[in-house]
Amino acid sequence: MRKILFGVIITLIVLFTFKYCGDKQENKLVLQENSTLIQEQIKNVGKLIVTEGHFSEVFNYKNSKDIFGDYFTSEKKALVVVNADVTIAYDLSQIEFEVNEETKTLNILNIPKEDIKISPDFEYYDIQADFLNPFEAKDYNAIKHIVKQSLNKKIEASDIKTNAKNRLISELSKFYILTNSLGWTLQYNNSPIIKNEALYQIKL
């Protein structure tokens, strides 16, 4: 009787050991699959153009040149109309992150800075110049430089960058939804994101 009871106990121990090892191996495979899924999701996002804008401006360009000292001044000028398309993009494939399978956390370490692209179209009207002070390449370069500075100030004063950040956060929300559905925790610089709205508080 004792031998039979002893055999039953040994059999149960063996069965429980196999089941425990099998469950542990299965959990490990699930963790690895989830980790791979998260990493692939981030890498596949690619370059995200989040905001497009349009700016128009009119410039009066003037340049004076003294001829023969202060005896004579030659002036050149032009009316310049600028229409510029502006795009703000984030290359999300360059996100720096860590995936920790043990703690089930996705920690975003760094989000690349936005890439602002300005594509201006110049139209020149009423160009006035003379032989002693003609329009040259340096004048066109000076106009482009002035326009670029002016457009950058307009972009900073507008809400286009705020709109771009909101679109970016909207995309990052997908990572929150993904990690949350898998039972993982999303972090930004080691700070847990408890709810989706907290993403709007992060400083990029």
C-alpha positions as CSV (number, residue, x, y, z in Angstrom):
1,M,0.0,0.0,0.0
2,R,2.8,2.3,0.9
3,K,4.6,1.6,-2.4
4,I,1.4,2.5,-4.3
5,L,0.9,5.7,-2.3
6,F,4.6,6.6,-2.8
7,G,4.3,6.0,-6.5
8,V,1.2,8.2,-6.8
9,I,3.0,11.0,-4.9
10,I,6.0,10.8,-7.2
11,T,3.8,10.8,-10.3
12,L,1.9,13.9,-9.0
13,I,5.2,15.7,-8.3
14,V,6.5,14.9,-11.8
15,L,3.3,16.1,-13.4
16,F,3.2,19.4,-11.4
17,T,6.9,19.9,-12.2
18,F,6.3,19.5,-16.0
19,K,3.2,21.8,-15.8
20,Y,5.1,24.5,-13.8
21,C,8.1,24.4,-16.3
22,G,5.7,24.5,-19.2
23,D,3.7,27.5,-17.9
24,K,7.0,29.3,-17.1
25,Q,8.3,28.6,-20.6
26,E,5.0,29.8,-22.1
27,N,5.0,33.0,-20.1
28,K,8.6,33.7,-21.2
29,L,7.6,33.2,-24.8
30,V,4.7,35.6,-24.4
31,L,7.0,38.2,-22.8
32,Q,9.4,37.9,-25.7
33,E,6.6,38.1,-28.3
34,N,5.2,41.2,-26.6
35,S,8.7,42.8,-26.4
36,T,9.3,42.2,-30.1
37,L,5.8,43.5,-31.0
38,I,6.5,46.8,-29.1
39,Q,9.9,47.3,-30.6
40,E,8.6,46.6,-34.1
41,Q,5.7,49.0,-33.6
42,I,8.1,51.9,-32.7
43,K,10.5,51.1,-35.5
44,N,7.7,51.0,-38.1
45,V,6.3,54.4,-37.3
46,G,8.9,56.2,-39.4
47,K,8.9,59.9,-40.3
48,L,5.7,61.6,-39.2
49,I,4.7,64.9,-40.8
50,V,2.4,66.2,-38.2
51,T,1.6,69.8,-39.2
52,E,1.5,71.8,-42.4
53,G,1.1,75.6,-42.6
54,H,1.2,78.5,-45.1
55,F,2.6,81.9,-44.6
56,S,2.5,85.0,-46.9
57,E,4.4,88.2,-46.5
58,V,5.4,91.3,-48.6
59,F,8.8,92.8,-48.2
60,N,10.3,96.1,-49.4
61,Y,14.0,95.6,-50.0
62,K,16.2,98.6,-50.2
63,N,20.0,99.0,-50.5
64,S,21.9,102.2,-50.9
65,K,25.5,102.6,-52.1
66,D,27.6,105.8,-51.8
67,I,29.3,106.8,-55.1
68,F,32.4,109.1,-55.0
69,G,32.2,109.4,-51.2
70,D,29.1,111.2,-50.0
71,Y,28.6,113.2,-53.2
72,F,26.3,110.7,-54.9
73,T,24.1,107.8,-53.6
74,S,22.8,105.0,-55.8
75,E,19.7,103.2,-54.5
76,K,18.2,99.9,-55.5
77,K,15.0,98.4,-54.3
78,A,12.4,95.8,-55.0
79,L,9.0,94.6,-53.8
80,V,9.1,91.0,-52.8
81,V,6.0,88.8,-52.3
82,V,6.7,85.6,-50.4
83,N,4.4,82.5,-50.1
84,A,5.9,79.8,-47.9
85,D,4.8,76.3,-47.1
86,V,5.9,75.1,-43.7
87,T,6.0,71.5,-42.5
88,I,6.9,70.2,-39.1
89,A,7.9,66.5,-38.9
90,Y,9.2,64.1,-36.3
91,D,11.4,61.1,-37.2
92,L,9.9,58.7,-34.8
93,S,12.1,55.9,-36.0
94,Q,14.9,57.7,-34.1
95,I,13.1,57.5,-30.7
96,E,15.5,56.2,-28.0
97,F,13.8,53.6,-25.8
98,E,14.3,50.6,-23.5
99,V,12.2,47.6,-23.2
100,N,12.4,45.7,-19.9
101,E,10.8,42.3,-20.0
102,E,11.2,41.6,-16.3
103,T,9.3,44.8,-15.2
104,K,7.1,44.8,-18.3
105,T,7.9,48.5,-19.1
106,L,8.5,50.5,-22.2
107,N,10.7,53.4,-21.2
108,I,11.0,56.2,-23.8
109,L,14.3,58.0,-23.2
110,N,14.3,60.6,-25.9
111,I,12.1,61.9,-28.7
112,P,13.9,63.5,-31.6
113,K,13.5,67.3,-32.0
114,E,11.0,68.5,-34.6
115,D,12.3,69.1,-38.1
116,I,10.9,72.4,-39.5
117,K,11.1,72.7,-43.3
118,I,10.3,76.1,-44.9
119,S,9.7,76.1,-48.7
120,P,9.4,79.8,-49.7
121,D,8.3,80.9,-53.2
122,F,9.7,84.4,-54.1
123,E,8.1,86.8,-56.6
124,Y,9.9,90.0,-57.4
125,Y,8.1,93.2,-58.5
126,D,9.2,96.8,-59.3
127,I,12.9,96.1,-59.2
128,Q,14.7,99.4,-59.5
129,A,18.5,99.5,-59.9
130,D,21.1,101.2,-62.1
131,F,24.5,100.5,-63.7
132,L,26.4,101.8,-60.7
133,N,24.4,99.7,-58.2
134,P,22.9,96.7,-60.0
135,F,21.0,93.8,-58.4
136,E,23.5,91.0,-57.7
137,A,23.5,87.5,-56.2
138,K,24.3,88.9,-52.8
139,D,21.1,90.9,-52.9
140,Y,18.9,87.8,-53.5
141,N,20.8,86.0,-50.8
142,A,20.2,88.9,-48.4
143,I,16.5,88.9,-49.2
144,K,16.3,85.1,-48.5
145,H,18.1,85.5,-45.2
146,I,15.8,88.3,-44.1
147,V,12.7,86.3,-45.2
148,K,13.9,83.2,-43.3
149,Q,14.4,85.2,-40.1
150,S,11.0,86.8,-40.5
151,L,9.3,83.4,-41.1
152,N,11.0,81.8,-38.1
153,K,9.6,84.6,-35.9
154,K,6.2,84.1,-37.4
155,I,6.3,80.4,-36.8
156,E,7.4,80.9,-33.1
157,A,4.5,83.4,-32.6
158,S,1.9,81.1,-34.2
159,D,0.3,78.0,-32.8
160,I,1.8,75.7,-35.5
161,K,4.4,74.2,-33.1
162,T,1.7,73.6,-30.5
163,N,-0.5,71.8,-33.0
164,A,2.5,69.7,-34.1
165,K,3.1,68.6,-30.5
166,N,-0.5,67.7,-30.0
167,R,-0.4,65.6,-33.2
168,L,2.8,64.0,-31.9
169,I,1.2,63.1,-28.6
170,S,-1.7,61.7,-30.5
171,E,0.7,59.2,-32.1
172,L,2.4,58.5,-28.8
173,S,-1.0,57.6,-27.4
174,K,-0.9,54.5,-29.6
175,F,2.2,53.3,-27.6
176,Y,0.2,53.8,-24.4
177,I,-2.8,51.9,-25.7
178,L,-0.5,49.1,-26.9
179,T,1.4,48.7,-23.7
180,N,-1.7,49.0,-21.6
181,S,-3.5,46.3,-23.6
182,L,-0.5,43.9,-23.0
183,G,-0.4,44.6,-19.3
184,W,2.8,46.7,-19.6
185,T,3.7,50.2,-18.3
186,L,4.7,53.1,-20.5
187,Q,7.3,55.4,-19.1
188,Y,8.9,58.7,-20.2
189,N,12.4,59.2,-18.8
190,N,11.6,56.7,-16.0
191,S,8.4,58.4,-15.1
192,P,5.3,56.2,-15.4
193,I,2.5,57.3,-17.7
194,I,-0.5,56.3,-15.6
195,K,-3.2,57.8,-18.0
196,N,-3.3,58.9,-21.6
197,E,-3.7,62.6,-20.6
198,A,-0.4,62.6,-18.8
199,L,1.4,62.5,-22.2
200,Y,0.4,66.1,-22.8
201,Q,2.4,67.1,-19.8
202,I,5.7,65.8,-20.9
203,K,8.4,68.3,-22.0
204,L,10.0,67.5,-25.3
